[in-house]
Amino acid sequence: MRLLSLLSVAAAVVSATAAATIEGATPTGTSTIEIQHLTDGCEAAEIPCEVLAAAEIADQSPAPEVIPRHLSNAQRLARRLPLKAPHRRSAHRRHEDLPAPAGPSTVPEPTNTFRGVIQAVNADTGVVVGYLSRSSFSGAQYRYQDLASAMIVSFKMPLGSIKGERMEVVSENSDITMFEYLSLVQGRDNTDGNLAEGSFHYAYLSASESTPAGSPGQSVGNGYTSATNTARLAQSSVWFYDANTGDFEPQWINLDGSIAPTTVFTQSTALYVGGDVGAFVSRYPSPVTKLVFKFVPL
């Protein structure tokens, strides 16, 4: 599926009317996602009731404008937006800051840049339930909402490739502005950095600093830790994309370097991955829905 019309290629906010331009998709408004009832049964959910209550209030208010990071100052001027802060350099450059002698030149591999939104589809029914939202729960973890609230993401793949592995994905309009990479972050109640069958352990969809491809969770800055002051591990190079199918999947790496079973699911519109959804529900018995992600190019 493709979006057939856009207000602007560099739009910071996807128009609510754009939902009608996706072939075969049903517009996912609040009546479908039921964001006005987030707190129903929240006592049994992983996410605290007070966080859901705050989100319900925020959902009734106009969303603040989020300026895409990629806009140049010329583009910002044209839109009457604030300019980027100038890059400041120290007046006294230390010896170690001086440029290293030029080595043999290398030609970077040509790449294609993909921009779009991430669709959340019920894994059992194939029904589109919403889109990865630019608006997080209290700056800690991402959720899904309707298309009007969709996060715009971008990533690069080698020129001519139809599949990408262990990629980093940049969020262009997220409200977690400190960290640009769409990431997985270790769950609050996890006892270690592993996901496995038989374990309730899980990870949030959040934002973080960059981590190496194929590495286990790293102690880097991330949205959940910044919002809660709870130290959690994060992974950013986790995304797999198949341009033929549109499948867009995250993959968690365990502490021993092994690939963990990774299922995407949602509870109270919050987005998670886990190694055993049944074990998660046994601990947090509020209803969950297994999801698959699809990338929809802009």
KEKE-3310 file (N, C-alpha, C; in steps of 0.2 Angstrom, whole numbers, plus 5000, padded with zeros to 4 digits):
npx = (5004:5002:5004:4995:4994:5001:5003:5015:5032:5041:5033:5029:5018:5007:4993:4976:4966:4973:4972:4962:4968:4975:4976:4965:4965:4957:4951:4958:4951:4948:4937:4939:4951:4949:4955:4950:4946:4957:4960:4952:4951:4965:4972:4976:4986:5002:5007:5007:4992:4991:4999:4992:4980:4985:4988:4975:4970:4979:4976:4964:4968:4975:4989:5006:5016:5028:5044:5052:5068:5076:5075:5082:5089:5085:5073:5066:5065:5056:5045:5042:5047:5057:5075:5088:5100:5116:5131:5142:5160:5174:5185:5198:5206:5210:5225:5221:5209:5212:5211:5214:5228:5225:5219:5219:5207:5190:5176:5159:5146:5133:5117:5099:5086:5073:5057:5043:5028:5023:5013:5002:4996:4983:4989:4981:4969:4972:4968:4970:4975:4980:4993:5011:5014:5018:5017:5022:5020:5021:5034:5041:5038:5033:5017:5002:4992:4979:4981:4983:4991:5003:5020:5033:5046:5063:5075:5090:5095:5106:5109:5098:5094:5082:5079:5082:5093:5096:5095:5096:5083:5077:5067:5057:5048:5045:5039:5049:5062:5075:5082:5086:5084:5073:5069:5072:5069:5073:5062:5053:5051:5059:5072:5084:5093:5087:5076:5064:5056:5044:5046:5041:5047:5050:5051:5050:5044:5054:5064:5082:5100:5112:5116:5128:5126:5119:5123:5120:5108:5112:5120:5115:5109:5091:5074:5065:5073:5077:5064:5059:5070:5075:5087:5089:5092:5096:5093:5096:5099:5090:5081:5072:5068:5057:5055:5047:5036:5033:5034:5040:5051:5056:5070:5076:5092:5099:5109:5119:5122:5114:5100:5084:5067:5055:5041:5029:5017:5002:4996:4983:4985:4999:5015:5024:5038:5040:5046:5038:5022:5011:5016:5019:5005:5001:5007:5003:4987:4979:4970:4979:4985:4992:5003:5008:5020:5020:5028:5024:5027:5031)
npy = (4994:5011:5029:5041:5054:5069:5083:5089:5084:5086:5087:5090:5085:5073:5074:5072:5069:5062:5049:5043:5041:5030:5015:5003:5004:5006:5021:5025:5031:5039:5032:5019:5015:5019:5028:5036:5028:5023:5021:5011:4996:4997:4994:4981:4982:4984:4997:5011:5017:5031:5036:5033:5040:5053:5053:5052:5064:5072:5068:5075:5087:5100:5094:5098:5107:5098:5100:5094:5086:5086:5098:5111:5127:5137:5131:5131:5145:5148:5142:5149:5145:5142:5144:5133:5130:5138:5129:5128:5131:5128:5141:5139:5126:5110:5099:5086:5088:5092:5090:5074:5067:5066:5050:5036:5038:5034:5028:5031:5019:5019:5024:5022:5032:5030:5035:5036:5030:5019:5006:4998:4982:4970:4955:4943:4945:4954:4967:4984:4993:5005:5017:5019:5031:5048:5054:5050:5040:5050:5053:5042:5029:5022:5022:5017:5026:5036:5039:5053:5056:5050:5045:5050:5042:5038:5029:5021:5011:5000:5005:4998:4987:4977:4972:4976:4974:4974:4988:5006:5017:5033:5044:5057:5067:5064:5066:5063:5071:5071:5060:5052:5039:5026:5014:4999:4996:4990:4982:4989:4980:4969:4957:4955:4958:4950:4942:4928:4912:4907:4917:4932:4944:4959:4972:4990:5000:5014:5028:5031:5033:5029:5012:4998:4987:4971:4970:4967:4973:4990:5002:5016:5033:5035:5036:5030:5029:5042:5048:5041:5040:5027:5016:5008:4995:4998:4996:5000:4997:4987:4985:4977:4976:4972:4976:4970:4965:4974:4971:4976:4974:4972:4966:4959:4957:4945:4945:4936:4937:4930:4928:4934:4927:4937:4946:4957:4967:4974:4983:4992:5002:5005:5000:4985:4973:4955:4940:4930:4931:4925:4923:4936:4941:4933:4939:4953:4955:4962:4964:4960:4962:4954:4960:4965:4975:4986:4995:5010:5019:5036)
npz = (5000:4997:5001:4992:4991:4997:5008:5009:5006:5016:5028:5044:5052:5049:5039:5045:5035:5026:5028:5021:5009:5008:5000:5002:5016:5031:5038:5054:5067:5083:5087:5083:5089:5102:5111:5121:5131:5138:5151:5156:5165:5168:5180:5178:5169:5161:5160:5170:5178:5180:5170:5159:5161:5161:5147:5141:5144:5137:5124:5121:5119:5108:5098:5101:5090:5081:5076:5061:5062:5051:5043:5035:5039:5029:5025:5037:5039:5028:5032:5043:5055:5071:5070:5068:5082:5082:5078:5091:5093:5102:5107:5109:5103:5107:5106:5103:5097:5084:5066:5060:5050:5033:5027:5016:5003:5004:4995:4999:5001:4989:4994:4996:5003:5013:5018:5028:5036:5050:5050:5061:5062:5066:5070:5070:5063:5052:5052:5051:5065:5069:5069:5072:5084:5085:5097:5113:5128:5141:5137:5138:5132:5116:5107:5099:5087:5078:5060:5059:5069:5066:5067:5058:5049:5045:5035:5029:5015:5006:4989:4977:4985:4992:5004:5021:5035:5053:5055:5058:5063:5060:5069:5063:5069:5082:5099:5109:5110:5113:5109:5094:5087:5084:5095:5105:5122:5137:5148:5162:5173:5171:5175:5169:5154:5144:5133:5132:5128:5140:5149:5156:5152:5143:5131:5128:5115:5111:5111:5108:5110:5098:5095:5092:5078:5080:5093:5111:5123:5128:5139:5136:5133:5134:5130:5140:5152:5154:5156:5168:5176:5178:5176:5161:5148:5131:5113:5097:5083:5077:5067:5053:5036:5023:5007:4997:5004:5013:5026:5043:5055:5072:5081:5095:5104:5114:5130:5128:5115:5107:5096:5101:5103:5096:5098:5092:5101:5109:5122:5130:5121:5121:5115:5113:5114:5115:5122:5125:5124:5131:5144:5148:5148:5159:5170:5168:5167:5158:5143:5128:5111:5097:5085:5069:5060:5047:5034:5027:5013:5011)
capx = (5000:5006:5001:4994:4994:5004:5003:5022:5037:5044:5028:5030:5012:5003:4986:4971:4963:4977:4970:4958:4972:4979:4972:4963:4965:4951:4954:4958:4950:4947:4931:4942:4957:4946:4960:4946:4945:4963:4961:4948:4955:4972:4975:4979:4990:5009:5008:5003:4985:4991:5001:4986:4975:4988:4987:4968:4969:4983:4973:4959:4971:4979:4996:5010:5019:5035:5048:5056:5075:5080:5074:5087:5087:5081:5066:5063:5063:5051:5039:5042:5049:5063:5081:5093:5105:5122:5136:5148:5166:5179:5190:5205:5206:5215:5228:5217:5203:5214:5210:5219:5230:5221:5221:5217:5200:5185:5170:5154:5142:5127:5111:5092:5083:5066:5053:5036:5025:5023:5006:5001:4991:4982:4992:4977:4964:4974:4965:4974:4973:4983:5000:5016:5012:5024:5016:5023:5017:5025:5041:5045:5037:5028:5010:4999:4986:4977:4986:4984:4996:5008:5027:5037:5052:5067:5081:5094:5097:5110:5106:5096:5092:5075:5079:5087:5094:5099:5095:5094:5078:5077:5061:5058:5044:5043:5040:5055:5067:5082:5085:5083:5083:5068:5073:5069:5071:5072:5056:5054:5051:5064:5077:5090:5092:5085:5069:5064:5050:5043:5048:5037:5051:5048:5054:5046:5046:5055:5070:5088:5106:5114:5120:5130:5122:5121:5125:5114:5106:5118:5118:5115:5103:5085:5068:5062:5077:5076:5058:5058:5076:5076:5092:5087:5096:5093:5096:5094:5100:5086:5075:5072:5063:5057:5052:5042:5030:5031:5035:5045:5051:5061:5073:5080:5098:5100:5115:5125:5123:5109:5093:5078:5061:5053:5034:5026:5010:5000:4991:4981:4988:5006:5018:5029:5040:5042:5048:5032:5016:5007:5019:5017:4998:5000:5009:4999:4982:4974:4970:4984:4984:4998:5004:5014:5021:5021:5031:5020:5031:5027)
capy = (5000:5018:5035:5043:5061:5072:5090:5091:5079:5087:5088:5088:5082:5070:5076:5067:5067:5058:5042:5041:5040:5024:5010:4997:5004:5009:5026:5023:5037:5037:5027:5012:5014:5020:5031:5039:5024:5020:5019:5005:4990:4999:4991:4975:4983:4985:5004:5014:5020:5038:5038:5032:5045:5059:5053:5053:5072:5075:5067:5079:5094:5100:5092:5104:5106:5095:5102:5089:5087:5086:5104:5116:5134:5140:5128:5134:5152:5148:5140:5154:5141:5144:5142:5128:5133:5137:5124:5132:5128:5131:5146:5136:5119:5106:5096:5080:5090:5094:5085:5069:5067:5062:5044:5034:5040:5028:5030:5028:5015:5023:5022:5025:5034:5028:5039:5034:5029:5012:5004:4992:4977:4965:4949:4937:4947:4958:4973:4990:4996:5011:5019:5021:5038:5053:5056:5045:5040:5054:5054:5036:5024:5024:5019:5018:5031:5036:5042:5060:5057:5046:5046:5050:5039:5037:5024:5020:5004:5000:5006:4992:4982:4976:4970:4979:4971:4977:4995:5011:5021:5039:5048:5064:5071:5062:5071:5062:5075:5070:5054:5052:5033:5022:5009:4994:4998:4984:4983:4991:4974:4964:4956:4956:4960:4944:4939:4921:4909:4905:4923:4938:4949:4963:4978:4995:5004:5020:5031:5030:5034:5024:5006:4994:4982:4964:4970:4966:4980:4994:5007:5022:5037:5033:5040:5028:5031:5049:5050:5038:5039:5020:5013:5002:4994:5000:4993:5004:4993:4981:4985:4973:4978:4969:4980:4966:4963:4979:4969:4980:4970:4973:4960:4960:4953:4944:4947:4932:4938:4926:4931:4932:4927:4944:4947:4964:4967:4980:4983:4999:5006:5005:4995:4981:4967:4951:4933:4925:4935:4922:4924:4943:4942:4930:4944:4959:4952:4966:4961:4961:4961:4953:4965:4965:4981:4987:5001:5013:5024:5043)
capz = (5000:4996:5001:4986:4991:5003:5008:5008:5007:5023:5032:5051:5054:5043:5039:5046:5029:5022:5029:5015:5003:5008:4996:5006:5023:5034:5043:5061:5071:5090:5088:5082:5094:5108:5116:5126:5137:5140:5158:5157:5166:5168:5185:5176:5163:5163:5161:5176:5177:5180:5164:5154:5163:5158:5140:5140:5144:5132:5118:5120:5118:5102:5099:5100:5083:5082:5070:5059:5063:5044:5040:5035:5041:5024:5025:5043:5037:5023:5036:5049:5061:5074:5067:5072:5086:5078:5081:5094:5094:5107:5105:5110:5101:5110:5101:5101:5093:5078:5062:5059:5043:5028:5025:5009:5003:5003:4992:5003:4997:4988:4997:4996:5009:5014:5022:5028:5043:5052:5051:5066:5060:5070:5068:5069:5058:5047:5052:5053:5071:5070:5067:5077:5085:5086:5104:5117:5135:5145:5135:5140:5128:5111:5107:5092:5087:5071:5055:5060:5074:5065:5067:5051:5051:5039:5036:5023:5013:5000:4982:4974:4990:4994:5011:5026:5041:5058:5053:5063:5060:5063:5070:5061:5072:5089:5105:5112:5105:5115:5106:5087:5085:5086:5098:5110:5128:5142:5152:5169:5178:5169:5180:5166:5147:5140:5131:5131:5129:5147:5153:5155:5150:5137:5129:5126:5109:5114:5107:5111:5106:5093:5098:5087:5075:5083:5100:5116:5126:5130:5144:5133:5134:5130:5132:5146:5157:5155:5159:5174:5180:5180:5171:5157:5142:5124:5107:5091:5077:5078:5062:5047:5032:5016:5002:4993:5008:5018:5033:5046:5061:5076:5083:5101:5105:5121:5133:5126:5108:5103:5094:5105:5100:5097:5095:5094:5104:5112:5128:5132:5115:5122:5111:5117:5111:5121:5120:5127:5126:5136:5150:5149:5150:5166:5175:5167:5163:5154:5136:5123:5104:5094:5080:5064:5058:5040:5032:5022:5011:5009)
cpx = (5004:5001:5000:4994:4997:5004:5010:5027:5040:5039:5030:5024:5009:4996:4981:4967:4967:4975:4966:4962:4976:4974:4971:4963:4959:4954:4953:4957:4949:4942:4934:4947:4955:4951:4956:4945:4951:4964:4956:4952:4962:4975:4978:4984:4997:5010:5004:4997:4986:4994:4996:4981:4978:4987:4980:4967:4973:4979:4967:4961:4975:4986:5000:5014:5026:5039:5053:5064:5079:5079:5080:5085:5083:5074:5062:5061:5057:5044:5038:5043:5056:5069:5084:5098:5112:5127:5141:5154:5170:5183:5197:5204:5212:5219:5224:5211:5205:5213:5216:5222:5226:5223:5219:5209:5196:5179:5164:5149:5135:5121:5104:5090:5076:5062:5046:5033:5024:5016:5006:4995:4990:4984:4987:4971:4966:4971:4970:4971:4975:4990:5004:5015:5019:5023:5017:5019:5022:5033:5045:5044:5032:5022:5008:4993:4984:4982:4987:4990:5002:5015:5030:5044:5056:5073:5084:5095:5102:5106:5104:5093:5085:5074:5084:5087:5098:5100:5094:5089:5077:5069:5062:5054:5041:5044:5045:5061:5074:5086:5082:5081:5077:5071:5069:5073:5069:5066:5057:5055:5056:5070:5084:5088:5090:5078:5069:5057:5050:5044:5043:5041:5049:5052:5049:5049:5047:5060:5076:5094:5107:5118:5122:5126:5124:5123:5119:5113:5112:5115:5119:5109:5097:5079:5065:5066:5077:5070:5056:5064:5077:5081:5090:5092:5092:5096:5092:5094:5097:5081:5077:5066:5063:5052:5046:5035:5028:5033:5041:5045:5057:5064:5078:5086:5099:5108:5121:5126:5118:5103:5088:5072:5058:5046:5032:5019:5009:4996:4990:4985:4996:5009:5024:5032:5041:5044:5042:5026:5012:5009:5018:5010:4997:5002:5005:4993:4977:4975:4976:4982:4991:4998:5009:5014:5022:5023:5027:5024:5027:5030)
cpy = (5006:5023:5038:5051:5064:5080:5093:5085:5080:5089:5086:5084:5079:5072:5071:5065:5063:5050:5039:5039:5034:5018:5004:4998:5008:5015:5024:5029:5034:5032:5020:5011:5015:5023:5035:5035:5020:5017:5013:4999:4991:4996:4984:4976:4984:4992:5007:5017:5028:5040:5038:5038:5052:5059:5054:5061:5075:5074:5071:5086:5094:5098:5097:5102:5103:5097:5096:5091:5089:5093:5108:5123:5138:5137:5130:5141:5152:5146:5144:5150:5143:5141:5137:5132:5132:5132:5128:5128:5132:5136:5143:5128:5116:5102:5090:5082:5092:5088:5080:5069:5063:5055:5042:5035:5034:5031:5027:5024:5019:5020:5025:5027:5033:5032:5037:5034:5021:5010:4998:4988:4972:4958:4943:4939:4951:4965:4978:4993:5003:5012:5021:5029:5042:5055:5050:5045:5044:5054:5047:5030:5026:5020:5019:5023:5031:5039:5049:5061:5053:5049:5046:5047:5038:5032:5024:5013:5005:5001:4999:4987:4982:4974:4974:4975:4975:4985:4999:5015:5027:5042:5055:5069:5069:5067:5069:5065:5074:5065:5053:5045:5029:5015:5004:4996:4992:4986:4985:4985:4969:4963:4956:4958:4955:4944:4932:4918:4907:4911:4929:4944:4952:4969:4983:4997:5011:5023:5031:5033:5028:5018:5002:4989:4975:4964:4969:4973:4984:5000:5014:5026:5035:5036:5037:5030:5038:5051:5047:5038:5032:5018:5007:5001:4996:4997:4997:5001:4987:4980:4981:4975:4974:4973:4977:4966:4969:4978:4973:4977:4972:4966:4961:4955:4952:4945:4943:4932:4934:4930:4929:4931:4934:4945:4954:4963:4973:4979:4990:5004:5006:4999:4992:4976:4962:4944:4928:4929:4932:4923:4931:4944:4939:4935:4951:4957:4956:4964:4964:4959:4960:4957:4963:4972:4981:4994:5004:5019:5031:5045)
cpz = (5000:4998:4995:4985:4998:5003:5007:5010:5014:5028:5039:5054:5048:5044:5041:5040:5025:5023:5024:5009:5003:5005:5001:5013:5025:5039:5050:5066:5078:5091:5087:5088:5101:5113:5121:5132:5138:5147:5160:5159:5167:5174:5184:5171:5166:5164:5166:5174:5176:5173:5159:5155:5160:5150:5138:5139:5139:5125:5116:5119:5111:5103:5097:5093:5085:5075:5068:5060:5056:5041:5040:5037:5036:5024:5031:5042:5033:5027:5042:5056:5064:5070:5071:5076:5082:5082:5084:5094:5099:5104:5105:5108:5104:5105:5099:5097:5086:5073:5061:5052:5039:5026:5018:5009:5001:5000:4996:4998:4996:4991:4995:5002:5009:5019:5022:5035:5044:5054:5056:5064:5065:5067:5066:5063:5052:5047:5054:5060:5072:5067:5072:5078:5087:5094:5108:5124:5139:5144:5136:5135:5122:5111:5100:5093:5080:5066:5056:5065:5072:5065:5060:5053:5044:5040:5029:5021:5007:4993:4979:4978:4991:5001:5015:5032:5046:5057:5059:5059:5064:5063:5068:5065:5079:5094:5110:5108:5107:5111:5099:5084:5088:5088:5102:5116:5133:5147:5159:5174:5177:5174:5176:5158:5142:5139:5130:5131:5137:5151:5151:5152:5144:5136:5127:5119:5112:5109:5111:5107:5102:5097:5092:5084:5078:5090:5105:5118:5129:5135:5141:5135:5130:5134:5139:5152:5159:5158:5166:5179:5183:5174:5168:5151:5136:5119:5101:5084:5076:5072:5056:5043:5025:5012:4998:4997:5012:5025:5036:5053:5065:5079:5089:5101:5112:5123:5130:5118:5104:5101:5098:5101:5102:5094:5097:5096:5107:5118:5130:5127:5116:5118:5114:5112:5117:5118:5121:5129:5131:5143:5153:5152:5157:5171:5174:5163:5159:5147:5132:5116:5101:5087:5075:5062:5050:5039:5026:5019:5010:5002)
residu = (MET:ARG:LEU:LEU:SER:LEU:LEU:SER:VAL:ALA:ALA:ALA:VAL:VAL:SER:ALA:THR:ALA:ALA:ALA:THR:ILE:GLU:GLY:ALA:THR:PRO:THR:GLY:THR:SER:THR:ILE:GLU:ILE:GLN:HIS:LEU:THR:ASP:GLY:CYS:GLU:ALA:ALA:GLU:ILE:PRO:CYS:GLU:VAL:LEU:ALA:ALA:ALA:GLU:ILE:ALA:ASP:GLN:SER:PRO:ALA:PRO:GLU:VAL:ILE:PRO:ARG:HIS:LEU:SER:ASN:ALA:GLN:ARG:LEU:ALA:ARG:ARG:LEU:PRO:LEU:LYS:ALA:PRO:HIS:ARG:ARG:SER:ALA:HIS:ARG:ARG:HIS:GLU:ASP:LEU:PRO:ALA:PRO:ALA:GLY:PRO:SER:THR:VAL:PRO:GLU:PRO:THR:ASN:THR:PHE:ARG:GLY:VAL:ILE:GLN:ALA:VAL:ASN:ALA:ASP:THR:GLY:VAL:VAL:VAL:GLY:TYR:LEU:SER:ARG:SER:SER:PHE:SER:GLY:ALA:GLN:TYR:ARG:TYR:GLN:ASP:LEU:ALA:SER:ALA:MET:ILE:VAL:SER:PHE:LYS:MET:PRO:LEU:GLY:SER:ILE:LYS:GLY:GLU:ARG:MET:GLU:VAL:VAL:SER:GLU:ASN:SER:ASP:ILE:THR:MET:PHE:GLU:TYR:LEU:SER:LEU:VAL:GLN:GLY:ARG:ASP:ASN:THR:ASP:GLY:ASN:LEU:ALA:GLU:GLY:SER:PHE:HIS:TYR:ALA:TYR:LEU:SER:ALA:SER:GLU:SER:THR:PRO:ALA:GLY:SER:PRO:GLY:GLN:SER:VAL:GLY:ASN:GLY:TYR:THR:SER:ALA:THR:ASN:THR:ALA:ARG:LEU:ALA:GLN:SER:SER:VAL:TRP:PHE:TYR:ASP:ALA:ASN:THR:GLY:ASP:PHE:GLU:PRO:GLN:TRP:ILE:ASN:LEU:ASP:GLY:SER:ILE:ALA:PRO:THR:THR:VAL:PHE:THR:GLN:SER:THR:ALA:LEU:TYR:VAL:GLY:GLY:ASP:VAL:GLY:ALA:PHE:VAL:SER:ARG:TYR:PRO:SER:PRO:VAL:THR:LYS:LEU:VAL:PHE:LYS:PHE:VAL:PRO:LEU)
# end
